[in-house]
């Protein structure tokens, strides 16, 4: 391969493609991709904000939390508000705590204790409790502090709902598939999230920014189930996973748009759980000597980029089927994990934490506050390791 730049990354991509019986990166086609990104690329915050001139709901999806991603999502809040958006849907909070979110963003002073409480149960469930993501709530509060009285307040809407923990025994393994038939009495989270969006947002003519995991951000593509990651809490119809964005797209078509942050995509094969988006072409573009300037956002729904295949991903198809837009914030080697929230679980709430945790070890009566801190820190560390899982 006669491509020059970040030799280590380019070598990784070459090995990645060789293992999967793909030809080497085509330098000519790579040049077209680089040119397209360089010519049409936009500043990411402006790119997402401008999408609201043509779309009612914009999903911004990612799976792996990181420091840079959390800071970027904070920046989006005042920008989309200027574009006429005053609703933010987030997957990592439960509607059962909606009153806490409403109190939080409309208070005279930002109360971090209330913010932690609003994120506690979802965050505990998935070990998702990070400073940068809590500060997204702070960013919404800040917008409300400076708004003119005649403008509507910016509201955060929790999209998930609490699992029915009383429907299973205290010793049940909540990471096993059988438990979720009992834990989700109102149906899959994805369908519930879509119902909230369509009723609370679209039904009232409101534009909304929606922050979710990648699977729930996809609108047009219905992906194949992943044997590990889709074992629990997943709706599968005709052999395809149906996420929140799929339900929304079925109702309002391209009034909804998907933007994905550049991260490994899920895979389900002999080479592990993760794969490079576009079979490595996007990573090669940014590792090239003549790489586009970044952070950058760009369309992936047409042109040479839109035709890039994702043959090694469980999602398959061309990248144009995955998303309308793509955001490249940083090189994989520069990714840093988010900052864990210290003391989310303490002696006052550890009994509740044990009760609501999915992890069988953390559900034990002898689990400690330190065990919960370690679980959250491990999730943060996994962000930095995600790209190293590409083999």
Secondary structure, DSSP 8 states (H G I E B T S, - for coil): ----B-HHHHHHHHHHHHHTT-----HHHHHHHHHHHHHH-B-HHHHHHHHTTT-SEEEEE-SS--HHHHHHHHHHHHHHHHTT--EEEEEEEEGGGHHHHHHHHTSSS--HHHHHHHHHHHHHHHT--BHHHHHHHHHHHHHHHHS-TTS---EEEEEE----GGGS-TT--TTSHHHHHHH-TT--HHHHHHHHIIIIIGGGT--EEEEE-HHHH-SS---B--TTTTSSS--EETTEE--HHHHHHHHHGGGEEEEEES--EEEEETTEEEE-GGGGHHHHHHHBTT---SSEEEE-SSHHHHT-B-TTSTT-SBHHHH-SEEEE-S-GGG-----B-TTSS-TTTHHHHHHH---TTTTSTT--HHHHHHHHHHHHHHHHHGGGG--
